[in-house]
């Protein structure tokens, strides 16, 4: 799933829109995809200083091992997938609704969904298979009822299998 978004073309679109927003002061975008990307960029304005200095390159890293482009892209991926008309979109919406009833902020919910995307995309990125839609949907269902601490603790390095 993530691989289809992690492209040079999309990175360039993010950078072009970043330039229009941050350097040219543009605030309105008519095309739906541009509006979605610009929203994610604006929501992550603290990265603007970093992008001013370093641009959008494939190997960008900042404090705490956060890659600003990948971080912002994951929010975009969650929103883009949720807009679709598929089993995945439906399950992401259900996950969001369950988490919102637990008084979670949408930004934090997106982080949880992005983590589930990441664990399900890892094999594909390593060339060890394809993204499994069924497993992803099962994981969304499973993790929707977990409290935030249990969820994040399950991904802590001491809870991971050797690989």
Secondary structure as UniProt FT lines:
FT   HELIX           2..4
FT   HELIX           8..18
FT   HELIX           19..23
FT   HELIX           32..43
FT   HELIX           45..47
FT   HELIX           48..54
FT   TURN            58..59
FT   HELIX           63..65
FT   HELIX           68..83
FT   HELIX           87..101
FT   TURN            102..103
FT   HELIX           106..125
FT   TURN            126..127
FT   HELIX           133..144
FT   HELIX           148..153
FT   TURN            154..155
FT   HELIX           157..159
//
